[in-house]
Amino acid sequence: MADSSKRAERLAHQITAFARSHGGSADGQVSYVGQRGARLVLVGADGGWGDLMAPSMDTARQAAERAGITLHDTLDGELADRMRTGPYEWTRMAGSQVGGPPNP
């Protein structure tokens, strides 16, 4: 098994675990982030979301296929509408700018 195949298999296990803990299913979207590889954003059936990094777009797509999730072309519309932002995101990303608690 080549390195990219092993990495895809490990990512597939992480995707499956994410889906299982967020309502039993998940959808995703892959974005190229330069030399770092690809970012795979996951959105669970319950609206919970997270992301994983893959060394390449191909590895991210292979992992998604192995995990049996649907990949979307963009992170907008129906997929983005399902995402639920919780206290952590407000604190870390925008909380201090819109009157939330200050970043720790």
Sequence and secondary structure as in RCSB ss.txt:
>XXXX:A:sequence
MADSSKRAERLAHQITAFARSHGGSADGQVSYVGQRGARLVLVGADGGWGDLMAPSMDTARQAAERAGITLHDTL
DGELADRMRTGPYEWTRMAGSQVGGPPNP
>XXXX:A:secstr
  HHHHHHHHHHHHHHHHHHHTTS EEEEEEE GGG EEEEEEETTS EEEEEESSHHHHHHHHHHHT EEESSS
 HHHHHH    HHHIIIIITTTTT     
